[in-house]
Amino acid sequence: MPGDPLPPYDSLTNPPPDYNREPLQDEQTLASTPRPGLVRRQSTNLVKCFKEVIVIFTDQEENTSLPTYSRGATIDGEIGLACPERILEVSIKLYGQMSLMAADWGSAGATLVSEKQTLWTCRTESDENHAPCPSIIPFAIRIPYTYTTPEGKTTRMPPSFEASLFGIPAFFAKCTYTLSIAITKMRRYRFASWTVSKTFNITLNYRPRTRPQRPFIVLDTVLGSLKPVPEEWLQITATMETRLGSSGKPLLCHLLIPSVQTFAITDPIPFHVQLSGSLSSFQELLPPDSVLLNPAKKRSNTKDPHYYSSFPTPDSESVRVRIVRQIVAEINGRTRIRTLIIGTGKLHPVPPAIADVHVPDDMSTDWQGEVTCLDSVTCGGFNAHGLSVKDYLVLDLAPPRPSFLLPLQISQHIRLVTDSWTEETRHPQDV
């Protein structure tokens, strides 16, 4: 006889229960199978002190300044009260807010989460013999997986984010999360009594964990990896055209990046740039003192792959690779798009130099390097109601002076995530 069907399960609305990473005082580990490649992070307590209140957040990473939580995590800890006498109520509130503002279009926003929880309260304010408020009160409140937009659509909560762009017009975007602790006390003077409330706000860092679905493979150099593992590389081809009526010849450009196109914000992203064309076109694109054009810098051991990397690279003004973040916001029915640079690549030429080649109408030159996000980047791209953040790897080719060559820009969308790829099995907090 077939059994009853299993009940429906939704991981967003019905998340799995919490488990402790380490055994409690009355527990012990009977068997453990750690995930391969997992480096367990040291956890500690984070303490926030106020004049009347001390708040302890448990299970925090070392050297962090803000309480940090991932998707669906539980914010737990203890509240220490300096003067618990005459306290009538202690409550906490988890609040999240998205704020958008453009100087010419006004402001917009949305409430991401607003959940209040009463931790302790006396039965009646007039009861002189009620049990006193404890000096230490534990708390635990879960961060929801989703929020509901004003149109009634359910979507994932965005990470903590802030962008302040002071161009014309100025533009600001924020996604902030705070934990507020409200304490209500009774004050008396002679025959009069009244209640007063104080609120202590603590900023939280909401950082949903994500990581690449697979690694990218580099064998010494990008070109050295292309033949044995060609599927690991994405090739983007474009032409640097010439001005109308010019007799100059265009340059053909090839950009190689890892085909996974998903990288941690701390990962150096390798790339390779190859240009093909005539000598006259290269002379238009590169500055005169370029190591690739100057035969005086040639020496006998130019086969050394590190030879050209020892020279300064003025070519970087003509050939630039960067990570560009695009922020799209909808404010009062209008769309505002702004971009900012969040990473600049370091590149160096790969031998042989153009000066070593003697076919002026058919030659090529290569650069390779890495690009990494700035230390100030704390989250990857996301898409929330009214706010979208996307990241691109951008190659710019621009002659340093007026030229018959037109500037060229190649833009490839990439995804930035919080963690690097590891060989561990899928973690419940991963996307």
N, C-alpha and C positions, 0 to 999 in steps of 0.2 A: 504494500500500500504506500503510495507516495506521501511524503511528509508535507507538512504545511509550508507554504512559500515563505522565504525569508522576508523580514520587513525591509522597506526601502531605507537606504542610508545615504545621507548627504554629508560629505566631509566638511562643508562650509558651515552648515547650520548645526551639525551634530559632531563637533570635533572630538577626537579621542581624549580619554581622561589624562590627567597629569600623572607623571611618574618622576620619582627622584632619581637623579643621576648616581648618587651615592647612597648606601644603606643608612637608615636612621639608627639611633642609639639602640633600639630594641630589634634591629634587623641585622641580617648577615647575608653575604653573597654566597650562594651555594654553587653556582656555575656562571661563567662569564665567557662570552665569545666576542671580543672587540672587533669592530669593523676594520678590515685591512687598510693601512695607510692613514688611519685616523689619528690625528694629534690632539689629544684631549687638552682643552684649554683650562688653565687654572682659574677657579672661581673664588670669589671673595665677597665680602659685604661692602656695600657703598653707603656711606653715612652722610646725611644732610642735616646740618645743625641750624636751628633757629634759637631765638632767645628763650622761648618757652617750650619748644618741641624739638626732639631729635627723631629723625626718620631713618630707619635702617632698611636698605633694599638687599635682599639675599640673592645669591647665585649670579653675581656680576663678574665680568671679566676684569682682570687686573689692569691698572693704569687707565681706567675710563673715568671721565668726569661727569657723565650723565647716565642715569639708569637706562639700560639698553635692552630692548625686547624684540623678539621676532614675531612672525605671524601666529596669531592665536595664543600667544604666551600669557601666563598668569603673573601679574604684578603682585608679589608678596613680600612681606617684611614685618617690621614692628614699629610702633609709634611709642616713643618715650615721652611722658609728660612731666615737666619740671614741677608743676603745682597742680596736682589733680583735685585739690579741694574745690568745692563749689562748682565743679563741672557738671553740666546738665546733659550734654550730648557731644559725641565725637563722631564725625562722619567723613567719608572720603568721596571724591568725585573724579572720574576719569572723563576728560574733555578733549576732543579733537576738533580742529577748525582749519578749513581751507580758506585763505584770503588772497584775492586777486585785486590788483589796482593798476590802472594806467592813468597817467596824468591828464590825458585828453578825453578818456571815456568813462571815468568814474571807477567804481569798485564793485566787486561781487564776491560771494563766498558761499560756503556750505558747512553745515555741522556734520562732522564725521562720526563722532561718538559723544554721548552725554549720558553717563551712567553714575548714579549716586548710590552709596551704600552706607547705612548707619551701623557703626561699629559698637557703640555703647550709648545707652540713654537711661536716665532715671525714670521711674514710673510716673511721678508727679512732682512738679516744681515745688509744691507747698509741703512735701513730706520731708520733715527735718531728719528723720531716722532712716532715710533710704541708704542703701549700700553705697559706699564711696566709689568713685571712679577708680579703676586700677591705674597704676602708674605706667604699666606697659600693656599695650593693646596690639595684638596681631591683626594683620589685614591681608586680604587676597581678593583681587578683582581681575577678571580675564579681559584681554583685549579682543574685541570681536573680529571675525574674519572679514566681514563686509559691512557696508553702510548703504543706506537707501538714498538715492538722489531725489531732488524735488519733483522729478517726473515719475517717481515710483520705481526706478530701475535699481536693482541690486548689483553692486560692483565691489571689487576688492578695495580695501583701504590703502591709500597711497602711503609711501614712507615719509618720514620726516624730511622736509625739503625747504630750502630757502634760496631765492634768487633775487638780488637787488641790482637792477640795471639802471644806471643814472644817465642814460643817453637822452636824446630828445625824440619822443617824449619819454619820461621816466616810467619804469615798469617794475612792479614788485609782485612776487608770488611766494606764498608760504603755506606749508602744511605742518602744523604744530600740534603737539600732544602734551597735556599737562595733567598732573595728579594734584588735586587740591585737598587739603586737610582743613576741615572746619571744626572749630571748638567753640561751644556755647557755654558761657559761665553765668552764674548769678552774682550780681553785685548788690550790696545793701549799704544803706546809710541811714542810721537812726530807724525810723519807722517805714522808710521807703525801700523798695527793692526793684531791680530791673535786670534784664538779661543783655549781655553783650556777646558778640561773635567775632572771632578772628579767623582769617583764612590764610593758609600758608601754601603757596604754589610752587611746585617742582616741575621743571621741564623734563620730559621724557624723550628718548631717542627711539623712535619706532623704525626698526631696520629689518624688514622681511628677508630671510635667507634665500638666496638663489645662487646657482652655480652652473657652469657649462655642462652639457650632456655628454661631452667627450673632450679629450685633450687635443692640443695641436702639437704636431711633431716637427721639430727642426733638427736636421742632421748637419751640424757645423754651420752651414750657410743655407739660405733659402734655395739658391740654385742647386746646391748639393742635395737638397731634399726633394727637388722637383721630379727628378728621374725615378728614384726608387718608390716614392709615395706621391704620385701626381694628384691623387684624389684629395690630398690634404691641403691643396692650395687652390684659391680662386683667382683667376686671371681676368683683369678688367682692361679692355683695350679702348683707346680713344686717340684722336688725331689733333695735333696742335696746328690749326689752320693758319693760312697767311691772309694778309689784308687784300681786299679786292684790287685788282690791277697790279699786284706785286709780282715780280719775276722770281721771288724766292720760293723755296720748296718747304712743304710742311714737315713736321716731325711726328713719327708714330710712337705712341707711349703705351707701355705695358706696366700695369701695377699688379703685384702679387701679394695677397694676404692669406692667412689661414682660412680655409673654407668653413670652419666651424662658426666663425663670425660671432662668437659669444666669448667674452673675456671678463675676468675679474678686474675690478677697478685698480687692483695692485699689480696686475700682470703686465709685463712689457710685451707689447704686440709687435712681432717681427713683420717686416715688409721688404719688398724689393721693387725697384723702379728701373725700367730699361727704356731708353730712347734710341730711336733709329732714324737716320736721315743723312743729309749732306753736311759737309764740314762748315759751309757758310751758314747753315741754319743753327748749328751748334755754337758758332761764334756770335750769333745774335742772341742766343738764350743765355749763355754763360758769361760771367765777367772775364775781362782780359787776364786777370791774375789767377784764374781757375787752375788747379793742379792738373786738370784733364786736358787743358789747352796748351800749357806752358812746357815746351820741350826741355827747357833748362832744368826742370825739376826731375827729369828722367835719370835713372841710375841702373846699374846692371842687374840688380836683384828685384826688379819690379814684379817678379812672379810671387814675391812674398805677399800674402793676402792682407797683412797688416801694414804694408808699406804706405799706402795712400791714407790710411786712417791716422797716420802720424802728422799729416799736414792739416793746417786750418782749412775749413771748407767754406770759402765764400760762395760756393754753389748753393748753399742753403738758403740764400736770399732769392735765388731763382727757382730752386726746387725745394718745396716745403711739404712736410706731411704733418698733419695735426688731427686731434680729436676735437670735433665741434659739437656742441650740445644745442639742440633746437628746442625752444620752449614755445608752445602754442597755447594760448589762453583765450577763452570766450568770455567776454565781459559785456553784459547788457546787449546781447545779440550781435556783437561784433567780435571779430577774430584778430588777435594781436600775436604776431610772430617775432620772436627775438632769438638771436644766436649769440653764443659766447664760446671762446676757446677754453677747453679744459685739459689740454695736453698738447705738447709740442715735441715732435720727433727729433731724434739725433741720427743723422745719416752721414755716410762717408762713401766716396767713390770706390768702385771695385775695379781692379786692373783687368785689361790693359787700358792705358790712357789713350785719348784721341790722338795725342802727339805720336803715339807708337804705330798708328794705323796709316797706311799710305793709299787708301782708296777714298778720295775726297767726296765721292757722290754716294757711297754706300758704306756707312759706318754706324756703330752703335756704342753706347756707353751705359754703365750700370751704377746704381747706388743701392746700398742696403742699410738697414738700421732698425731702430725700435722706437716706439712711441708709448708713453705711459701717462696715465691720468695724474693731474696735480694732487698734492696731498689734501687739498681742501675738498675734493670730491668724495662724498660719503655714501652716495646712493646711485643706482643705475637708472635707466629709463623706466617710465611707467605711464599709464593712461588712466586718468580719473575723470570724473564729470567736470568738464570745463577746463581741465588742465592736462596737457600731454607733454611729456619729455622724451625726446628721442636723441640718440647719439650717432654720429657719423665719423668715419675715417675719411679725411679729405686730403687729396693731393693737389697742390697748386703749382703750376708752371707759369712763370711770368718773367719776361726779359727785364734786365735791370735798367734799360734805357729805351727810348723810342725805337721800335723795330717793325719789320714787316710781319713778324709772328704775332698772332693774337693770343692773349692769355688763355690758359686752359685750366679748368677745375674738374677733378673727378671726385665724386662723393659716393661712398658706399655705406649703407646703413649697417651698424653693428649693435650688439646688445651688451651692455655692461651690467655685471652682476656683482654680488657682495663677496663670494668665495671662489677660490680657485678649484679646479677639478681635482678630485682625488679618486683612488680606487675603491673607496668604501661603498657599501651598498646604499641604496636610496634612503635618505633621511626623511622623517615625517614632515619636517619643516621646509624641505625643498619644494620648488614649484613642480 
